[in-house]
Amino acid sequence: MKPSILMIILLFAFFSGCSQTDDNTETVSIKPYFPPTNSEVWESVSPESLNWNTAFLPELKAFLDEKNTDAFIILKNGRIVVEYYYNDFTSATPHEWNSAGKTLTAFTTGMALQDGYLSLDDSTTEYLGLGWTVMTSEQEAAITIRHQLTMTSGGDYNVADTSCIKPECLQYLNEPGSFWFYHNAFYTLLQPVMDVAIPEGFDNYFSEKLKNPIGMSGTWLQFNYNRVFFSNARSMARFGILNLNHGNWDGYQLLDENYFQSMTSTSQNLNKAYGYLWWLNGKESYRLPQTTLELQGKLIPNAPDDLFAALGKDDQKLYIVPSQDLIVIRMGGNAGNPLPGPSGFDDELWGKLAALFNY
């Protein structure tokens, strides 16, 4: 008897949901998961079911402990596979994101763009008013929101404090768009720009449009010139899930797909490993904070080429790997490289993860 059309469809659906591993065992692919926004309940999946090298987990756990880690999570398509806490931290303990929080500002900027509050090519002066720097009016007017997002504002990085946002600290050095330098002050002024552009201000807009819809906790706190976001590691994981799914949360598109692609792609030709405040792996060269040198090779050689990341001082890490449906979060103290973004810890950690994932 010939199989019915319905049976053929069901068989096709079953086998298309399976993938073949190197040892010829079949594993059912995991559909995207979004944890409830009003609950701490979170689905998990075992590393054994993913054919990971579970014998390596004790070594990874010890390595993270040695590296001053407070929280560490690995997710597969939104589900928790590994979750470790150290130093009295728990899933509810807040931790600073440091510069990894720049990506929250980049995402919010995109939402303000799609809501019509601003354009990336608007002059920053349009929102902060004349005299927000000590440059000439022509030099100042040439700086745009896009330059702030891409670290290409051209400000003098030889000043005493590149976090200082006082006008006397914001001096001219290069034509905007002609040089890349990790000048923190020009990034910091993005939130004041949105305070003017958005009727309810940045904080309320951020909570209403981004934080609350995906169930994040956390708040922005002021430290000298910088505003730093604090949340627990699971809230960082929620933001990771949102970006793994291109700005979509459980069917609701929070961020325009075109902006998302621009945000997580090379944003200029000066530092190919930099998008809109996101770091990008797999490029032929990169530049690092606090230096003007261009370095050859990939940002994180041990990591997959399609990885993009939110990276903060003292090794706050949010890694996203679309090809593997993976998200990795690390929060903690300095792991040995007290740098504001990428550090040697990135490649060291991904060497360990490659062994776990059987790359």
C-alpha positions as CSV (number, residue, x, y, z in Angstrom):
1,M,0.0,0.0,0.0
2,K,1.4,3.4,-0.9
3,P,2.1,5.8,2.0
4,S,-0.4,8.6,2.4
5,I,0.7,12.2,1.7
6,L,0.1,13.0,5.4
7,M,2.5,10.2,6.5
8,I,5.2,11.4,4.0
9,I,4.9,15.0,5.4
10,L,5.2,13.7,9.0
11,L,8.3,11.6,8.2
12,F,9.9,14.5,6.4
13,A,9.2,16.8,9.4
14,F,10.8,14.3,11.8
15,F,14.0,13.7,9.9
16,S,14.4,17.3,9.0
17,G,14.4,18.1,12.7
18,C,17.4,15.7,13.2
19,S,21.1,16.4,12.6
20,Q,23.9,13.9,12.2
21,T,26.9,14.1,14.5
22,D,30.5,12.9,13.8
23,D,29.8,9.7,15.7
24,N,26.8,9.0,13.5
25,T,24.3,9.5,16.3
26,E,21.2,11.6,15.7
27,T,20.3,14.5,17.9
28,V,17.0,16.4,17.6
29,S,17.6,20.1,16.8
30,I,16.5,22.5,19.5
31,K,13.9,25.1,18.6
32,P,14.4,28.7,19.8
33,Y,13.3,29.2,23.4
34,F,12.3,32.4,25.2
35,P,12.1,32.3,29.0
36,P,8.9,33.7,30.5
37,T,9.1,37.4,31.2
38,N,7.2,37.2,34.5
39,S,8.9,34.1,36.0
40,E,12.4,32.8,36.9
41,V,11.4,29.4,35.4
42,W,13.9,28.6,32.7
43,E,14.1,25.5,30.5
44,S,17.4,23.7,30.4
45,V,19.1,21.0,28.2
46,S,21.8,18.6,29.2
47,P,25.3,18.8,27.7
48,E,25.1,15.1,27.2
49,S,22.2,15.5,24.8
50,L,24.3,17.9,22.8
51,N,27.2,15.4,22.5
52,W,29.5,17.8,24.3
53,N,32.6,16.6,26.0
54,T,31.2,16.5,29.5
55,A,34.4,15.0,31.0
56,F,35.9,18.5,30.4
57,L,33.3,20.3,32.6
58,P,35.2,20.0,35.9
59,E,38.4,21.5,34.3
60,L,36.3,24.4,32.8
61,K,34.7,25.0,36.2
62,A,38.0,25.1,38.0
63,F,39.5,27.4,35.3
64,L,36.6,29.9,35.7
65,D,37.1,29.8,39.5
66,E,40.8,30.5,39.1
67,K,40.0,33.4,36.8
68,N,38.0,35.4,39.4
69,T,34.6,34.5,37.8
70,D,31.3,35.3,39.6
71,A,28.8,34.1,37.1
72,F,29.0,31.9,34.0
73,I,26.2,30.6,31.8
74,I,26.1,28.8,28.5
75,L,22.8,28.6,26.5
76,K,21.9,26.6,23.5
77,N,19.1,28.3,21.5
78,G,18.0,30.0,24.7
79,R,18.0,27.0,27.0
80,I,20.5,26.8,29.9
81,V,23.1,24.1,29.5
82,V,25.7,25.2,32.0
83,E,25.3,27.7,34.9
84,Y,28.0,28.3,37.5
85,Y,28.2,30.8,40.3
86,Y,31.1,31.6,42.6
87,N,32.0,34.0,45.5
88,D,28.5,33.9,47.0
89,F,26.9,35.0,43.8
90,T,23.5,33.5,42.8
91,S,21.2,33.8,39.8
92,A,19.7,36.9,41.4
93,T,22.9,38.8,42.3
94,P,23.4,42.0,40.2
95,H,26.8,42.6,38.6
96,E,28.2,45.5,36.6
97,W,28.3,45.1,32.8
98,N,30.9,47.9,32.3
99,S,31.5,48.5,28.6
100,A,29.5,45.4,27.6
101,G,26.5,47.7,28.4
102,K,27.4,49.8,25.4
103,T,25.5,47.3,23.3
104,L,22.3,48.1,25.3
105,T,22.7,51.7,24.2
106,A,23.4,50.7,20.6
107,F,20.2,48.6,20.6
108,T,18.2,51.4,22.1
109,T,19.5,53.8,19.5
110,G,18.2,51.6,16.8
111,M,14.8,51.5,18.4
112,A,14.7,55.3,18.6
113,L,15.7,55.4,15.0
114,Q,12.8,53.2,13.9
115,D,10.4,55.2,16.1
116,G,11.5,58.4,14.2
117,Y,13.1,60.2,17.1
118,L,16.5,60.6,15.4
119,S,18.7,59.7,12.3
120,L,22.2,58.3,12.5
121,D,23.4,61.1,10.3
122,D,22.0,63.8,12.6
123,S,24.7,66.1,14.0
124,T,25.2,65.5,17.7
125,T,25.0,69.3,18.1
126,E,21.4,69.2,17.1
127,Y,20.6,67.6,20.4
128,L,23.4,68.8,22.7
129,G,23.5,72.4,21.5
130,L,26.4,74.5,20.4
131,G,29.4,74.4,22.6
132,W,29.3,70.8,23.9
133,T,32.9,70.7,22.8
134,V,35.7,73.3,22.6
135,M,36.0,72.6,18.8
136,T,35.1,75.2,16.2
137,S,31.4,75.2,15.3
138,E,32.2,73.5,12.0
139,Q,34.3,70.8,13.5
140,E,31.7,70.1,16.2
141,A,28.7,70.1,13.8
142,A,30.5,67.4,11.7
143,I,30.2,64.8,14.4
144,T,27.1,62.6,14.0
145,I,25.3,60.0,16.0
146,R,26.8,57.4,13.6
147,H,30.3,58.6,14.6
148,Q,29.4,58.1,18.2
149,L,28.2,54.6,17.6
150,T,31.3,53.6,15.6
151,M,34.0,55.2,17.7
152,T,35.0,57.5,14.8
153,S,34.2,60.9,16.3
154,G,37.7,62.2,15.7
155,G,38.1,63.6,19.2
156,D,41.6,64.0,20.7
157,Y,42.5,60.9,22.7
158,N,45.6,62.5,24.1
159,V,43.5,64.3,26.8
160,A,44.1,63.4,30.4
161,D,40.8,61.5,30.7
162,T,39.0,60.1,27.6
163,S,35.9,59.5,29.8
164,C,35.5,63.2,30.6
165,I,32.5,64.7,28.9
166,K,33.1,68.3,29.9
167,P,33.5,70.6,26.8
168,E,37.2,71.3,27.7
169,C,37.9,67.6,27.5
170,L,36.4,67.2,24.0
171,Q,39.0,68.5,21.6
172,Y,39.5,68.1,17.9
173,L,42.2,65.8,16.5
174,N,40.9,64.1,13.3
175,E,38.1,64.6,10.8
176,P,35.1,62.6,12.0
177,G,35.0,59.2,10.2
178,S,38.7,59.2,9.3
179,F,40.2,57.6,12.4
180,W,39.0,54.9,14.8
181,F,39.8,55.2,18.5
182,Y,37.9,53.9,21.6
183,H,37.1,57.3,22.9
184,N,34.6,56.7,25.7
185,A,33.3,60.2,26.2
186,F,31.7,60.4,22.7
187,Y,29.9,57.1,23.3
188,T,28.8,58.3,26.8
189,L,27.0,61.3,25.2
190,L,24.7,59.0,23.2
191,Q,22.4,58.7,26.2
192,P,22.1,62.5,26.7
193,V,21.4,62.7,22.9
194,M,18.5,60.3,23.4
195,D,17.3,62.2,26.5
196,V,16.7,65.1,24.3
197,A,15.5,63.2,21.2
198,I,13.0,61.0,23.0
199,P,10.1,62.7,24.9
200,E,10.1,60.4,27.9
201,G,13.9,60.4,28.1
202,F,16.4,57.5,27.7
203,D,15.8,55.6,30.9
204,N,12.1,55.4,30.6
205,Y,12.3,54.5,26.9
206,F,14.9,51.8,27.6
207,S,12.8,50.2,30.2
208,E,9.5,50.4,28.3
209,K,10.9,49.3,24.9
210,L,13.8,46.9,25.7
211,K,14.2,45.9,29.3
212,N,10.6,45.1,30.3
213,P,9.4,43.3,27.1
214,I,12.2,40.7,27.5
215,G,11.9,40.3,31.3
216,M,15.3,41.9,32.2
217,S,16.0,43.3,35.6
218,G,18.7,45.9,36.3
219,T,19.4,49.6,36.4
220,W,21.8,52.2,35.2
221,L,24.1,53.7,37.9
222,Q,26.3,56.8,37.6
223,F,30.1,56.4,38.2
224,N,31.9,59.7,37.6
225,Y,31.3,60.4,34.0
226,N,30.1,56.9,33.1
227,R,26.7,55.3,33.4
228,V,27.1,51.6,34.1
229,F,24.3,49.0,33.8
230,F,23.9,46.4,36.6
231,S,21.9,43.2,36.3
232,N,22.1,39.6,37.1
233,A,23.7,37.2,34.6
234,R,20.3,35.8,33.5
235,S,19.3,39.3,32.4
236,M,22.4,39.5,30.3
237,A,21.4,36.1,28.9
238,R,17.9,37.4,28.0
239,F,19.6,40.2,26.0
240,G,21.8,37.6,24.4
241,I,18.7,35.6,23.3
242,L,17.2,38.8,21.9
243,N,20.2,39.4,19.7
244,L,20.7,35.7,18.8
245,N,17.2,36.1,17.2
246,H,18.1,39.3,15.4
247,G,16.1,41.6,17.7
248,N,13.0,39.3,17.8
249,W,11.6,38.2,21.1
250,D,9.2,35.3,20.8
251,G,7.6,36.6,17.6
252,Y,7.7,40.3,18.5
253,Q,10.3,42.2,16.4
254,L,11.7,44.8,18.8
255,L,14.4,46.1,16.4
256,D,14.4,46.6,12.7
257,E,16.3,43.8,10.9
258,N,18.3,46.1,8.7
259,Y,19.6,48.1,11.7
260,F,20.4,44.9,13.5
261,Q,22.5,43.7,10.5
262,S,24.3,47.0,10.4
263,M,24.9,47.0,14.2
264,T,26.5,43.5,14.1
265,S,28.5,44.0,10.9
266,T,31.7,46.0,10.2
267,S,30.5,49.6,10.6
268,Q,33.5,51.3,8.9
269,N,36.8,50.3,7.3
270,L,39.1,51.5,10.1
271,N,38.4,48.7,12.6
272,K,36.8,45.8,10.8
273,A,36.1,44.0,14.1
274,Y,33.7,46.8,15.3
275,G,30.1,47.3,14.5
276,Y,27.8,49.7,16.4
277,L,29.4,49.2,19.8
278,W,29.6,45.4,19.3
279,W,32.9,43.5,18.8
280,L,33.1,41.1,15.8
281,N,35.2,38.0,15.3
282,G,36.4,36.5,12.1
283,K,37.8,39.6,10.4
284,E,41.3,39.9,8.9
285,S,42.4,42.7,11.3
286,Y,41.3,44.6,14.4
287,R,42.1,47.5,16.7
288,L,41.9,47.5,20.5
289,P,41.0,50.2,23.1
290,Q,43.8,52.4,24.3
291,T,46.0,51.9,21.2
292,T,46.1,53.2,17.6
293,L,47.7,50.1,16.2
294,E,46.0,47.9,13.6
295,L,46.6,44.2,14.4
296,Q,46.4,41.4,11.9
297,G,44.3,38.3,12.3
298,K,41.1,37.5,14.1
299,L,40.0,39.1,17.3
300,I,39.5,35.7,19.1
301,P,41.3,33.0,17.0
302,N,39.9,30.1,19.1
303,A,36.3,31.2,18.7
304,P,33.9,30.7,15.7
305,D,34.3,33.4,13.0
306,D,30.6,34.5,13.2
307,L,30.9,35.3,16.9
308,F,29.9,38.8,17.9
309,A,30.3,40.1,21.5
310,A,29.6,42.7,24.1
311,L,32.8,43.1,26.0
312,G,33.5,45.2,29.2
313,K,36.3,46.1,31.5
314,D,37.4,43.3,34.0
315,D,36.2,40.7,31.5
316,Q,32.5,41.1,31.5
317,K,31.5,39.0,28.4
318,L,28.5,38.3,26.3
319,Y,29.3,36.1,23.3
320,I,26.8,35.2,20.7
321,V,27.5,32.5,18.0
322,P,24.6,32.3,15.5
323,S,26.0,29.3,13.6
324,Q,26.0,27.2,16.8
325,D,22.9,28.9,18.4
326,L,25.2,29.5,21.4
327,I,25.3,32.3,24.0
328,V,28.0,32.5,26.6
329,I,28.0,34.9,29.6
330,R,30.9,35.6,32.0
331,M,30.7,38.1,34.8
332,G,33.3,38.6,37.4
333,G,36.5,40.4,38.4
334,N,39.6,41.0,36.3
335,A,40.7,37.6,34.9
336,G,44.3,38.8,34.4
337,N,43.9,41.5,31.8
338,P,42.4,44.8,33.2
339,L,41.3,46.2,29.8
340,P,38.1,48.0,28.8
341,G,37.0,45.5,26.2
342,P,38.7,42.6,24.5
343,S,41.5,40.9,26.4
344,G,43.7,37.8,26.3
345,F,41.1,36.0,28.4
346,D,38.7,35.9,25.4
347,D,41.0,33.5,23.4
348,E,42.0,31.6,26.5
349,L,38.4,30.9,27.5
350,W,37.4,29.9,23.9
351,G,40.3,27.5,23.8
352,K,38.6,25.8,26.8
353,L,35.1,26.0,25.2
354,A,36.3,24.5,21.9
355,A,37.3,21.4,23.9
356,L,33.9,21.3,25.6
357,F,32.0,21.8,22.3
358,N,34.2,19.2,20.5
359,Y,35.2,21.8,17.8
